[in-house]
């Protein structure tokens, strides 16, 4: 004898064994509440621009051929800030992010080492930044604009070299 013949309704996919079930008021076993759904879908997560900037800055610095990040002025101010007791190195220097609800766009200012292929470095930076930001934030990276502001020559003093000599 089937369930329908015994007087019980046949289960359908929407109300029997499904992922979530909404019980209407007045049905058996109902306390008057509707199912809330999966815990992961309750609420909203927002990611600040600075978080994406830090992730992108660290990912860009990992690429071989990237000497520094930022324009000349921002690197100068950063070097001064780094020398102040209690100051920290800014990992987001040279990175600007615009973060939406599901997408982000990034602008990076980079100094490359002399002798490297700028095209190859830019491609590697894009790939590394997109992979890191999308993996860590879940945001879709729609564009990564890269501005090469300078080339570090082998015989040029670096801000870091001068700092080490002073200590």
Secondary structure, DSSP 4 states (H G I P E B T S, - for coil): --TTTTTPPPP-TTTSS-S---PPTTSTT--S------GGGSS-----HHHHHHHHHHHHHTSTTEEEES-HHHHHHHHHHHHSTT----TTTTEEEEE-SSEEEEEEEEEEETTS-HHHHHHHHHHHHHHHHHHHH--EEEEEEEEEEEEE-TTS--HHHHHHHH-
